[in-house]
Amino acid sequence: MSLRTLLFVLLQTPAALAQQSEPAAPDLQPPPAAEQPKTPAEPPSPALQPPPAEPKKESHWYDKLRIRGYTQFRYNRLPSFRVNEELINDQGDRFLGKNTGFGIRRARVILFGDVHERVSVYLQPDFASVISDQYNVAIMRDWYADVFLDSRKEFRLRVGQSKVPFGFENLQSSQNRLPFDRNDAINSAVKDERDLGVFFYWAPDEIRQRFKHLVDSGLKGSGDYGVVGTGIYNGQTANRAERNDTPHVVARVTWPFLFGKQFVEVGVGGYYGRYNVTVTPTATAPYALLDGANDLVDTRANLSLMIYPQPLGFVAEYNVGRGPSLGGGDEAFTVASRPLRGGYAQLMYKLDGVLGVTLIPYVRGTLYEGGKKFETNAPRYDVRELEMGVEWQIYKALELTAAYAISDRTSSRAPYIQQRGDLTRVQLQVNY
């Protein structure tokens, strides 16, 4: 060994010598696996896939509107105990008197719906109106919009031609009413029950649902005209122009409630305005207006009670006031604002499940003394009438009503003579 090599060995540190003497630790990491070829992932089950998004449907105006209606077919020539061909009622049934037979009393088609979350519309023409000697004339009954003032729809404005909130039977649809025609005492307040104006209605949501139930359940409700209803309207009645620039005002409060298991509704209301009468003087009947002023006070107050038929029911209304009317005695040809009074009472009984159908027999008595402002010369009426009948609800779409009436009433045609007689009538109603 050379001297140079010996010096190199002696100069090495013990640690360095130990490091060189230890064998290298084997690599414990497994060798990388051979890269496998990638296989495509299985598609998810069709049942787990979300359904494809449906294309958004375009909204159309007709998607927001619905159609319903009803038609009443009548026959008034059935035998009666005491027939009087001069017994007529131009305000009610135009198929009374001689030379009458089959007739269409009402033919309604109603278009209605929510056109906005705060706006709904209601359009109702009648295709069975009578104008002069022309029958089955189309005329507008309702044409209005409800504007809801809150999200719960408890407060609303009704703008257009609609029913004036006065009384109970005036507001009850003829589709639901038992007697053939409305009573003279309350119906003489507003011809066709309607006028042009703006009305405000309020009812809590719970009571609005109750109004709906009283109609849908067949209990003969009047519909939703609010717990409180008030408004301003022309005053010359439906489809007539305003003639004195003096509108009428009306207010009504009603409340349907449960008395035990029986629904009861009590209401009170009234209106005030001035009315312009149509006067037609003739050589034999020189009608004139008192003091020449055709701006006559027209005002009434009304009280109503409805005990819904569950199964026994009762309804009564009475009103007093002043309105345009012909006089008597020395004032027989003078039209002035005169006192009026009258009302009606009706008893009914609802029989469900009789031979698989519903029968509702009823009897109604009417009394009225006062004028009818919307008839020419505002004749003064004396009406005493008793009607007895039964409604047979064959199907939801079909009803048959038969009634017998004993009537003593003033003729609606000059010279306005008192007429007495009996009537036997039958009506088939189709609901759609």
KAQUI-V797413 format. One record per backbone hydrogen bond with DSSP energy under -0.5 kcal/mol. NH is the residue of the N-H (numbers start at 0). CO is the residue of the C=O. E is the energy in kcal/mol with one decimal. If there is no record, write none. Layout:
# KAQUI-V797413
NH|CO|E ; NH|CO|E
This chain:
# KAQUI-V797413
5|1|-1.8 ; 6|2|-2.1 ; 7|3|-1.4 ; 8|4|-1.7 ; 9|5|-1.9 ; 10|6|-1.5 ; 11|8|-1.0 ; 16|12|-2.5 ; 17|13|-2.7 ; 18|14|-2.7 ; 19|15|-2.1 ; 20|16|-1.6 ; 21|17|-1.7 ; 27|25|-0.7 ; 47|44|-1.5 ; 48|44|-0.8 ; 48|45|-0.6 ; 62|59|-1.2 ; 63|60|-1.3 ; 64|61|-0.6 ; 65|111|-3.4 ; 67|109|-2.0 ; 69|107|-1.2 ; 70|429|-2.0 ; 71|105|-2.7 ; 72|70|-0.5 ; 72|427|-2.9 ; 73|102|-3.2 ; 74|425|-2.1 ; 75|100|-0.9 ; 77|423|-1.0 ; 86|83|-1.7 ; 87|85|-0.9 ; 88|92|-0.6 ; 91|88|-0.6 ; 93|91|-0.7 ; 95|92|-0.9 ; 97|84|-0.9 ; 102|73|-2.2 ; 104|71|-2.0 ; 104|102|-0.7 ; 105|71|-0.9 ; 107|69|-2.6 ; 108|124|-1.3 ; 109|67|-3.7 ; 110|122|-2.8 ; 111|65|-2.4 ; 111|109|-0.5 ; 112|120|-1.7 ; 114|112|-0.7 ; 114|118|-1.2 ; 115|118|-1.7 ; 118|115|-1.0 ; 119|145|-2.1 ; 120|112|-2.5 ; 121|143|-2.1 ; 122|110|-2.8 ; 123|141|-3.0 ; 124|108|-1.0 ; 125|138|-2.8 ; 126|106|-2.7 ; 128|136|-1.9 ; 130|133|-2.3 ; 133|130|-2.4 ; 134|132|-0.6 ; 136|128|-2.7 ; 138|125|-2.2 ; 140|123|-2.3 ; 141|123|-1.9 ; 142|160|-2.5 ; 143|121|-2.1 ; 144|158|-2.1 ; 145|119|-2.6 ; 146|144|-0.6 ; 146|156|-3.1 ; 147|117|-2.7 ; 147|145|-0.6 ; 148|154|-2.8 ; 149|154|-0.6 ; 152|149|-1.2 ; 155|200|-2.2 ; 156|146|-2.4 ; 157|198|-3.2 ; 158|144|-2.5 ; 158|156|-0.6 ; 159|196|-2.2 ; 160|142|-1.7 ; 161|159|-0.6 ; 161|194|-1.9 ; 163|192|-2.4 ; 165|163|-2.4 ; 170|167|-0.7 ; 171|167|-1.4 ; 175|172|-1.6 ; 176|172|-1.8 ; 186|182|-1.7 ; 187|183|-1.6 ; 188|185|-1.7 ; 189|186|-0.7 ; 192|189|-2.1 ; 193|190|-1.3 ; 194|161|-2.0 ; 196|159|-2.1 ; 197|231|-2.3 ; 198|157|-2.5 ; 199|229|-3.8 ; 200|155|-2.5 ; 201|227|-2.1 ; 202|153|-1.7 ; 207|203|-2.3 ; 208|204|-2.1 ; 209|205|-1.4 ; 210|206|-2.7 ; 211|207|-1.9 ; 212|208|-2.2 ; 213|209|-2.3 ; 214|210|-0.8 ; 214|211|-0.8 ; 215|211|-2.9 ; 216|212|-2.3 ; 217|214|-1.6 ; 218|213|-0.6 ; 220|213|-1.5 ; 224|222|-1.1 ; 226|201|-2.3 ; 227|201|-2.1 ; 228|251|-2.8 ; 229|199|-2.2 ; 230|249|-2.0 ; 231|197|-2.2 ; 232|247|-2.1 ; 233|195|-2.4 ; 237|190|-0.9 ; 237|193|-1.3 ; 239|236|-1.1 ; 247|232|-2.9 ; 248|271|-2.4 ; 249|230|-2.1 ; 250|269|-2.3 ; 251|228|-2.8 ; 252|267|-2.8 ; 253|226|-2.4 ; 254|265|-1.9 ; 256|263|-3.4 ; 258|256|-0.5 ; 258|261|-3.6 ; 259|257|-0.7 ; 260|258|-0.7 ; 261|258|-1.6 ; 263|256|-3.1 ; 264|305|-2.9 ; 265|254|-1.5 ; 266|303|-2.3 ; 267|252|-2.5 ; 268|301|-2.2 ; 269|250|-2.3 ; 270|299|-1.9 ; 271|248|-2.2 ; 272|297|-1.1 ; 273|245|-0.6 ; 274|295|-3.0 ; 276|274|-0.6 ; 278|276|-0.6 ; 281|284|-1.9 ; 286|284|-2.3 ; 287|332|-2.2 ; 289|334|-2.3 ; 291|288|-2.1 ; 292|289|-1.8 ; 293|291|-0.7 ; 294|292|-1.0 ; 295|274|-2.2 ; 297|272|-2.8 ; 298|321|-2.8 ; 299|270|-1.8 ; 300|319|-2.4 ; 301|268|-3.2 ; 302|317|-2.2 ; 303|266|-2.6 ; 304|315|-2.6 ; 305|264|-2.8 ; 306|313|-3.8 ; 307|262|-2.0 ; 307|305|-0.6 ; 309|307|-0.9 ; 309|311|-1.3 ; 312|347|-2.8 ; 313|306|-2.3 ; 314|345|-2.3 ; 315|304|-2.4 ; 316|343|-2.0 ; 317|302|-2.0 ; 318|341|-2.7 ; 319|300|-1.8 ; 320|339|-1.7 ; 321|298|-2.2 ; 322|337|-2.4 ; 324|335|-2.2 ; 325|377|-1.9 ; 326|330|-1.1 ; 326|333|-1.1 ; 330|327|-2.0 ; 331|328|-1.4 ; 333|330|-1.8 ; 334|287|-2.6 ; 335|324|-2.2 ; 335|333|-0.5 ; 337|322|-2.9 ; 337|335|-0.7 ; 339|320|-2.3 ; 340|368|-2.0 ; 341|318|-1.5 ; 342|366|-2.0 ; 343|316|-2.0 ; 344|364|-1.9 ; 345|314|-2.9 ; 346|362|-2.5 ; 347|312|-2.2 ; 348|360|-1.8 ; 349|310|-2.5 ; 350|348|-0.7 ; 350|358|-3.4 ; 351|349|-0.7 ; 352|356|-0.6 ; 353|356|-1.9 ; 354|352|-0.9 ; 355|352|-0.6 ; 356|353|-1.6 ; 357|392|-1.1 ; 358|350|-2.5 ; 359|390|-2.3 ; 360|348|-0.9 ; 361|388|-2.7 ; 362|346|-2.1 ; 363|386|-2.8 ; 364|344|-2.4 ; 365|384|-2.8 ; 366|342|-2.7 ; 367|382|-2.0 ; 368|340|-2.6 ; 369|380|-1.7 ; 371|378|-1.4 ; 372|370|-0.5 ; 374|371|-1.6 ; 376|277|-3.3 ; 377|374|-2.7 ; 380|369|-3.4 ; 382|367|-2.8 ; 383|407|-2.4 ; 384|365|-2.0 ; 385|405|-2.3 ; 386|363|-2.8 ; 387|403|-2.8 ; 388|361|-2.2 ; 389|401|-2.1 ; 390|359|-1.9 ; 391|399|-3.3 ; 392|357|-2.9 ; 392|390|-0.6 ; 393|391|-1.3 ; 393|397|-0.8 ; 394|397|-1.9 ; 397|394|-0.8 ; 398|428|-2.5 ; 399|391|-2.5 ; 400|426|-2.8 ; 401|389|-1.8 ; 402|424|-2.4 ; 403|387|-3.2 ; 404|422|-2.5 ; 405|385|-3.0 ; 406|404|-0.6 ; 406|420|-2.9 ; 407|383|-1.7 ; 408|418|-2.4 ; 410|416|-2.2 ; 415|412|-2.3 ; 418|408|-3.2 ; 420|406|-2.4 ; 421|81|-3.3 ; 422|404|-2.4 ; 424|402|-2.6 ; 425|74|-1.8 ; 426|400|-3.0 ; 427|72|-2.6 ; 428|398|-3.1 ; 428|426|-0.5 ; 429|70|-2.5 ; 430|396|-1.9 ; 430|428|-0.5 ; 431|68|-2.6
